[in-house]
Amino acid sequence: MSLTHRILPDEQGERLDRILARAWPELTRSRIQKLLTAGAITVDGRAARASDAPRAGALVEAHVPAVVPSALVPEDIPLDIVFEDEHLLVVNKPAGLVVHPGAGVKSGTLVHALLAHAPSVQGVGGVARPGLVHRLDKDTSGLLVVAKTDAAFQRLTKDLAKRAIQRRYLALVWGVPKAKEGRIEAALGRDPKDRKRIAVRPKGSSGAREAATRWRVVATLPQEAQKPRFALLCVSLETGRTHQIRVHLSHAGHPVVADATYGGGGKKALSLPPTDRRLAQQLISDLGRQALHAAELEFRHPITDGALSFTAPLPQDLARAFEALGLSTRLSCS
């Protein structure tokens, strides 16, 4: 595919990569950067750099090679599709489904299912993780949005970076926070003692990235208990770091129930009185995964700019857990 653009008078002096991001919306910003690095973009016949500031009237040309076919093989895995059009789809992911291939996981992921359901996602945003705008942990259920075109991917990833995509989660946590709502701000990075875990790290330390999470108490549980042992929180993300909610809540002293990786497993139950202990142990046994659900998703459509809002009902395992604690399953963060 060949693309051209004539530099406009009001574009003179501006960085070339920024000009082209507007001129060629069908290409992601990262794709444009790769083309510039590869020498596939010229200005008046000469290889261009991202930082070039071409004169008005200069002719920009690009040779865009075809997307390298993915080595991933589509798999016919059922998907719970909440919304779909030619630009994007919203999926309600079940707990236990890995989002994309990684260490030790080569098949059976959401990406393999997406390639079978919507082949157009191939190569969108990259070959390894086609279409993925954001991710959910394997054992977190709920909503995520997938781009089907480069234009949709570019707009959605920009909106995500600008915090214009609202993601709200329901989390059942140990203990009851003293306040009704709050904000956790703590940098996150790989745990130096265990590279498979994420940990709160000092600001400025190697690999640490700023992260912020907001939370609000929806209910204290069991509802009829004089001394509640759990709280149901509505949690919203300001940033989207790996394991962010789980690590931040654990850091705040309220790990997610049944999250053994970050302090929410069976050992927590041992400190409770016998009656509460049995209830807690039963909850953990019945769940078998962290009690975290991506319940609500709001964003602007990347092409039409229309407002979109989605809610994922509680999966059966969480619904049973909440019922055991005397709480109605008709819950929302809003």
TAGI-V345567 format. One record per residue. RES is the residue in three letters. SS is DSSP state (@ for helix, = for strand, . for the rest). OMEGA is omega as a letter, one per 20 degrees, with the letter a starting at -180 (none if undefined). Layout:
res->RES ss->SS omega->OMEGA
res->RES ss->SS omega->OMEGA
//
This chain:
res->MET ss->. omega->r
res->SER ss->= omega->r
res->LEU ss->= omega->r
res->THR ss->= omega->r
res->HIS ss->= omega->r
res->ARG ss->= omega->a
res->ILE ss->. omega->a
res->LEU ss->. omega->a
res->PRO ss->@ omega->a
res->ASP ss->@ omega->r
res->GLU ss->@ omega->a
res->GLN ss->. omega->r
res->GLY ss->. omega->r
res->GLU ss->. omega->r
res->ARG ss->. omega->a
res->LEU ss->@ omega->a
res->ASP ss->@ omega->r
res->ARG ss->@ omega->r
res->ILE ss->@ omega->a
res->LEU ss->@ omega->r
res->ALA ss->@ omega->r
res->ARG ss->@ omega->a
res->ALA ss->@ omega->a
res->TRP ss->. omega->a
res->PRO ss->. omega->r
res->GLU ss->. omega->r
res->LEU ss->. omega->r
res->THR ss->. omega->r
res->ARG ss->@ omega->a
res->SER ss->@ omega->r
res->ARG ss->@ omega->r
res->ILE ss->@ omega->r
res->GLN ss->@ omega->a
res->LYS ss->@ omega->r
res->LEU ss->@ omega->r
res->LEU ss->@ omega->r
res->THR ss->@ omega->a
res->ALA ss->. omega->a
res->GLY ss->. omega->a
res->ALA ss->. omega->r
res->ILE ss->= omega->a
res->THR ss->= omega->r
res->VAL ss->= omega->a
res->ASP ss->. omega->r
res->GLY ss->. omega->a
res->ARG ss->= omega->a
res->ALA ss->= omega->a
res->ALA ss->. omega->r
res->ARG ss->. omega->a
res->ALA ss->. omega->a
res->SER ss->. omega->r
res->ASP ss->. omega->r
res->ALA ss->. omega->a
res->PRO ss->. omega->r
res->ARG ss->. omega->r
res->ALA ss->. omega->r
res->GLY ss->. omega->r
res->ALA ss->. omega->a
res->LEU ss->= omega->r
res->VAL ss->= omega->r
res->GLU ss->= omega->r
res->ALA ss->= omega->r
res->HIS ss->= omega->a
res->VAL ss->. omega->r
res->PRO ss->. omega->r
res->ALA ss->. omega->r
res->VAL ss->. omega->r
res->VAL ss->. omega->a
res->PRO ss->. omega->r
res->SER ss->. omega->r
res->ALA ss->. omega->r
res->LEU ss->. omega->a
res->VAL ss->. omega->r
res->PRO ss->. omega->r
res->GLU ss->. omega->a
res->ASP ss->. omega->r
res->ILE ss->. omega->a
res->PRO ss->. omega->r
res->LEU ss->. omega->r
res->ASP ss->. omega->a
res->ILE ss->= omega->a
res->VAL ss->= omega->a
res->PHE ss->= omega->r
res->GLU ss->= omega->r
res->ASP ss->. omega->a
res->GLU ss->. omega->a
res->HIS ss->. omega->a
res->LEU ss->= omega->r
res->LEU ss->= omega->r
res->VAL ss->= omega->a
res->VAL ss->= omega->r
res->ASN ss->= omega->a
res->LYS ss->= omega->r
res->PRO ss->. omega->r
res->ALA ss->. omega->r
res->GLY ss->. omega->r
res->LEU ss->. omega->r
res->VAL ss->. omega->a
res->VAL ss->. omega->a
res->HIS ss->. omega->r
res->PRO ss->. omega->r
res->GLY ss->= omega->a
res->ALA ss->. omega->r
res->GLY ss->. omega->r
res->VAL ss->= omega->a
res->LYS ss->. omega->a
res->SER ss->. omega->r
res->GLY ss->. omega->a
res->THR ss->. omega->r
res->LEU ss->@ omega->r
res->VAL ss->@ omega->r
res->HIS ss->@ omega->r
res->ALA ss->@ omega->a
res->LEU ss->@ omega->a
res->LEU ss->@ omega->r
res->ALA ss->@ omega->a
res->HIS ss->@ omega->a
res->ALA ss->. omega->a
res->PRO ss->@ omega->a
res->SER ss->@ omega->r
res->VAL ss->@ omega->a
res->GLN ss->. omega->r
res->GLY ss->. omega->r
res->VAL ss->. omega->r
res->GLY ss->. omega->a
res->GLY ss->. omega->a
res->VAL ss->. omega->a
res->ALA ss->. omega->a
res->ARG ss->. omega->a
res->PRO ss->. omega->r
res->GLY ss->. omega->a
res->LEU ss->= omega->r
res->VAL ss->. omega->r
res->HIS ss->. omega->a
res->ARG ss->. omega->r
res->LEU ss->. omega->r
res->ASP ss->. omega->r
res->LYS ss->. omega->a
res->ASP ss->. omega->r
res->THR ss->. omega->r
res->SER ss->= omega->r
res->GLY ss->= omega->a
res->LEU ss->= omega->r
res->LEU ss->= omega->a
res->VAL ss->= omega->a
res->VAL ss->= omega->r
res->ALA ss->= omega->r
res->LYS ss->. omega->r
res->THR ss->. omega->r
res->ASP ss->@ omega->a
res->ALA ss->@ omega->r
res->ALA ss->@ omega->a
res->PHE ss->@ omega->a
res->GLN ss->@ omega->a
res->ARG ss->@ omega->a
res->LEU ss->@ omega->r
res->THR ss->@ omega->r
res->LYS ss->@ omega->r
res->ASP ss->@ omega->r
res->LEU ss->@ omega->r
res->ALA ss->@ omega->r
res->LYS ss->. omega->a
res->ARG ss->. omega->r
res->ALA ss->. omega->r
res->ILE ss->. omega->a
res->GLN ss->= omega->r
res->ARG ss->= omega->a
res->ARG ss->= omega->a
res->TYR ss->= omega->r
res->LEU ss->= omega->a
res->ALA ss->= omega->r
res->LEU ss->= omega->a
res->VAL ss->= omega->r
res->TRP ss->= omega->r
res->GLY ss->. omega->a
res->VAL ss->. omega->r
res->PRO ss->. omega->a
res->LYS ss->. omega->r
res->ALA ss->. omega->r
res->LYS ss->. omega->r
res->GLU ss->= omega->a
res->GLY ss->= omega->a
res->ARG ss->= omega->r
res->ILE ss->= omega->r
res->GLU ss->= omega->a
res->ALA ss->. omega->a
res->ALA ss->. omega->a
res->LEU ss->= omega->r
res->GLY ss->= omega->r
res->ARG ss->= omega->r
res->ASP ss->= omega->a
res->PRO ss->. omega->r
res->LYS ss->. omega->a
res->ASP ss->= omega->a
res->ARG ss->= omega->r
res->LYS ss->= omega->a
res->ARG ss->= omega->r
res->ILE ss->= omega->a
res->ALA ss->= omega->r
res->VAL ss->= omega->a
res->ARG ss->. omega->r
res->PRO ss->. omega->r
res->LYS ss->. omega->r
res->GLY ss->. omega->r
res->SER ss->. omega->a
res->SER ss->. omega->r
res->GLY ss->. omega->a
res->ALA ss->. omega->r
res->ARG ss->= omega->a
res->GLU ss->. omega->a
res->ALA ss->. omega->r
res->ALA ss->= omega->a
res->THR ss->= omega->r
res->ARG ss->= omega->r
res->TRP ss->= omega->r
res->ARG ss->= omega->r
res->VAL ss->= omega->r
res->VAL ss->= omega->a
res->ALA ss->= omega->r
res->THR ss->= omega->a
res->LEU ss->= omega->i
res->PRO ss->. omega->a
res->GLN ss->. omega->a
res->GLU ss->. omega->a
res->ALA ss->. omega->r
res->GLN ss->. omega->r
res->LYS ss->. omega->a
res->PRO ss->. omega->a
res->ARG ss->. omega->a
res->PHE ss->= omega->r
res->ALA ss->= omega->r
res->LEU ss->= omega->a
res->LEU ss->= omega->r
res->CYS ss->= omega->a
res->VAL ss->= omega->r
res->SER ss->= omega->a
res->LEU ss->= omega->r
res->GLU ss->. omega->r
res->THR ss->. omega->a
res->GLY ss->. omega->a
res->ARG ss->. omega->r
res->THR ss->. omega->r
res->HIS ss->. omega->a
res->GLN ss->@ omega->a
res->ILE ss->@ omega->a
res->ARG ss->@ omega->a
res->VAL ss->@ omega->a
res->HIS ss->@ omega->a
res->LEU ss->@ omega->r
res->SER ss->@ omega->r
res->HIS ss->@ omega->r
res->ALA ss->. omega->r
res->GLY ss->. omega->a
res->HIS ss->. omega->a
res->PRO ss->. omega->r
res->VAL ss->= omega->a
res->VAL ss->. omega->r
res->ALA ss->. omega->r
res->ASP ss->. omega->a
res->ALA ss->@ omega->a
res->THR ss->@ omega->a
res->TYR ss->@ omega->r
res->GLY ss->. omega->a
res->GLY ss->. omega->a
res->GLY ss->. omega->a
res->GLY ss->@ omega->a
res->LYS ss->@ omega->r
res->LYS ss->@ omega->a
res->ALA ss->@ omega->a
res->LEU ss->@ omega->a
res->SER ss->@ omega->a
res->LEU ss->. omega->r
res->PRO ss->. omega->a
res->PRO ss->@ omega->a
res->THR ss->@ omega->r
res->ASP ss->@ omega->a
res->ARG ss->@ omega->a
res->ARG ss->@ omega->r
res->LEU ss->@ omega->a
res->ALA ss->@ omega->r
res->GLN ss->@ omega->r
res->GLN ss->@ omega->r
res->LEU ss->@ omega->a
res->ILE ss->@ omega->r
res->SER ss->@ omega->a
res->ASP ss->@ omega->a
res->LEU ss->@ omega->a
res->GLY ss->. omega->r
res->ARG ss->. omega->a
res->GLN ss->. omega->a
res->ALA ss->. omega->a
res->LEU ss->= omega->a
res->HIS ss->= omega->r
res->ALA ss->= omega->a
res->ALA ss->= omega->a
res->GLU ss->= omega->a
res->LEU ss->= omega->r
res->GLU ss->= omega->r
res->PHE ss->= omega->r
res->ARG ss->= omega->r
res->HIS ss->. omega->a
res->PRO ss->. omega->a
res->ILE ss->. omega->a
res->THR ss->. omega->a
res->ASP ss->. omega->r
res->GLY ss->. omega->r
res->ALA ss->= omega->r
res->LEU ss->= omega->a
res->SER ss->= omega->a
res->PHE ss->= omega->r
res->THR ss->= omega->r
res->ALA ss->. omega->r
res->PRO ss->. omega->r
res->LEU ss->. omega->r
res->PRO ss->. omega->a
res->GLN ss->@ omega->a
res->ASP ss->@ omega->r
res->LEU ss->@ omega->r
res->ALA ss->@ omega->r
res->ARG ss->@ omega->r
res->ALA ss->@ omega->a
res->PHE ss->@ omega->r
res->GLU ss->@ omega->r
res->ALA ss->@ omega->r
res->LEU ss->. omega->r
res->GLY ss->. omega->a
res->LEU ss->. omega->r
res->SER ss->. omega->r
res->THR ss->. omega->r
res->ARG ss->. omega->a
res->LEU ss->. omega->r
res->SER ss->. omega->r
res->CYS ss->. omega->a
res->SER ss->. omega->none
//
